Amino acid sequence: MRELDEMYLDKPFYGSPKMTYWLREKGYEVNHKRVERLMRIMDIKAIVPGPHTSKPRRENKVYPYLLRGMKIQTPDKVWCADITYVPMRRGYMYLVVIMDWYSRYVIAWDISNSLDALFCMEALEKALARGTPEIFNTDQGAQFTSEEFTGHLLQAQVQISMDGKGRAMDNLMIERLWRSVKYEDIYVMDYADGKELYAGLTRYFHFYNTQRYHQSLGNQTPEQVYLGKGGNFFAPPPYPPRGREGEGEEKKEKEVEETLSLT
């Protein structure tokens, strides 16, 4: 499953047929149905235009996409949330993150060993305790379309936006975060269990928010942009400088931003 996760980060447009061919070339004896089942467990799907989006439960309301053509130029204008699969030495977990779209600031996160809505609700409550966005954007997954989740947002007077069919670019900002956290921390540290993972992600997200500079943010950190700080902030806990901040990644990031009309 880790092989699938790494390939998905590198080629998110690969669906289960291409993943199957790729795994067979690497010597794995797998068929299409097994790969399809593993991708469902990992909650990953090819990022392509069309109907390959997360499916809400039929009884849950799906909200319209509100970000089309919008220029997002200030913090707290739009928050976004997503879930990703996290491999560990023993088993796996799921990670949910709520991020400020403009600054990349990770406002709240949580982990769970199942894809229920509870850990998403806990992350949302932590995020709303810190502030309130104008718009909250997610995919159409059952966790985000649940009445409890959307009701909490409506009670806070937040507009709800959901990615729709044919909107393959909508989620790429947070997909960029998944690349960072996995290549700079999760794959490097190879956490043994959920306890280690939680402690490690606590350190990493502090590092990401306060020390990881982004060329597309004017060589500032997400915290500096989100909170308007000038660069002097409380020193984060020690973090191993094993991440990679390649120019190629930043160039790709800038291209995504231009496509999404963020500049």
N, C-alpha and C positions, 0 to 999 in steps of 0.2 A: 504494500500500500504506500510505503514511502516513495518507491520508484514512481508510482502514479502521481503522487503529490508533487514531486520535483518536476516531472515532465509537464504537469498541468500549469505550474508556475511559469515554465519556459515557453510552453505552447498552449495557452488557454483556449485556442480554437480547435484543439483536438477533441473529437468525440470518442465514444467507446470503440468504433471500428478501427480508427487510426491508432488508438492506444493499444488495441489488441495486436495489430501488426507490429508495432514498436516493441512490445514486450516479447513477442515471439522471436524477433530478431536478436533480442538480448539473451535468448535461451530459455525463457519461461514457457512452460506448456500450459497455456491458458486458451480458453475460447471466448467468443464475444459475450456470451451470457454471463460468464464469471466476471469479466471486466466491467460489464454494465452493472452488475450487482455491487461490486466494490465501489464503483463511482457513486452509486446511490447511497451507500453507507457513508462515504466521505462527503456527500452533499456537494459534488462538483459536476459541472456540465459545461459543454463547449460554449464559449462566448461567441455567438454568431447571430446575425439578424434572423428573426423568425420566432417561432413559437417555443423555443427551447429556454424558457424562463422558469423560475421557481413557481410551483403551483400552490395557490392558496386552497384552503378547505372551501368546499362549495358554499357552506353557510356563512363564510366570512366575506365582508365587504372589501372590494378592491378599489382603492382611491386613484384618481387620475394623476398622471405625471405632470408636475408643475414647473420643471426646470428648463423646458424647451426654450432656447434662445435667451435665457437669463444670464446676465453678467453678475457673477458673485464676487463682490469686491470688498466685503467686510466680514469679520468674524461674527458668528452667531446668526448669519443670514440663513445658512443651510447646514444642518447636521446630517450625516449619513451613517448607516449601520449595516453590518454584514456579519456573516458567520463563516468560519473556515475550519477545516479538519487539521488537527495537530498530531503528528505521529510521535510516539514515545518509545523508549526501549521495551516497555511492557505495555502493550495496548495503545490506546489513542484517546484524545479528548477533542472537544469542540471549543473554539474561541469565538466570542462575540466582541466586537469593538464598535463604539460610538465615537465618531470623529467629526471635528469641525471641518467642513469642506474647504473653506478658504485658506486656513492656516495649517491644515494637516494635524492639528492638535488632537491627541487622543484624550477625550474627555472622560470616558469610562470604558471598562472592559470586564469580562468575566469568563470563566471556563466551566464546562460541564461534560459529563460522560454520556449525555444523551441530548437529542435535539428537541427537547421540550421547550416550552415558552418561558419557564420559570427563570432560567438564568438570563434570558434576554430582558425580562421584566426587572430583575435585580440591577442589571447594568443601566437600564433606563432610569430607574429611581435614583441611582447614584449620579447620573448625568444631570437630571433635572434639579437635583439638590445644588448643583454648581451654577446653573444658568438655564436660559430658555431660548431656543432658536425660533426664527420665524417659520421655517419649514423643516420638516424631518423627512428625509428620503430613504427608502429601502427598496428591496425587491418585493416580490409577491409571495414570499415564503409564509407558511402557516404561522410561524412564530411572530411575524410582524403584522399579519392581518388579523390576528386574534383580537376579540373584542376587548380583552383586558389590556393589551398593548396599545391599541388605537384609542381606547377610551381614556387611558392615562394621558395620552398626548392631547386629546380634545379637551380634557379637563384643564390642562395647562395652557389652553388656547393656542396650540401649535397647529399649523396647517400640515396635513399629511400628503406626501407625494410618493408614488410608487412607480418603479420602472415598468415599462410596458413592452409589448411585443415590438420587435424591430429596433430596440434601443440597446444595441450591443455595447455602446460606449458609456452608458450610464454609470456602470459600476467600476470603471477602470481606475478611478482615483483611490478607492479603498483596496482594489487589487494590487496597486503599487505598494500599499502598506503591507499586504501579505507577503510580497516578495522580500521586503526589507526585514520583517520580523523573522521570517523563516530562514533566509540565507545568512542573516547577521546574528541570529541567536538560536532558534530552535534546532536547526540542522547541526550547528556548530557544537552546541552544549549537549545534545543527545540526552534529554532528561529521562530519568528512570521511571518516574511516576508523577501523579497529579500534584503532589506536595512540592516536589522539586520544580515542576513546571510553573506553578503559581508564584513561587519565590523568584524564579528566573525572569518571568514576564513582568513582575513588579519592578525589578531592576531595569529590564530592557525598556519598558515604556517610559520610565523616568529619564533614562538616557535619551530615548527618541525625542521626547518632548523638550528637554532642556539642553542637550548637547549635540544633537545631530543636525548639522547645518544643511540647508537646501539652497542650491543655486537659484532655483525658481522662486524662492522666497527672499531673494536679495542677499543670499548667504547669511540668513538668520535662522534661528531655530523655530519650530512650531510655537513654543511658549512665548518667545519674543513677539511674534506676529499676533498670536491670539490675545495675550495679555498686554501688549503694547510696551514691553519692557525694553530697556536700553542695553541689556547685555550683562548686568550684574544680578545674579540670582543665586539662591541657595545651592550650594554644591551638592550634586546628586551622590548616591552611594556608589562605591567603586564598581566599575564595569569594564570587562576585558575588551580592549579595542581591537576586536577581531572582525568587525564589519567591513563591508566594502562600499565605497562611495564613488564608484567609477564614473567617469565623464559620460560614458555611453548610457548609463542608467539615467543620469540627469538630463541628457539630451532627449531620451525617450519620454521622460516625465514631462519635459517642456512641450513636446509635440502633442501629448495627450491633453495638456492644459489648453493649448491653442485650439485644438479640436473642440473642446468643451466650452470655448469662449470665456475662459476665466481671466484673460489678460485684457 
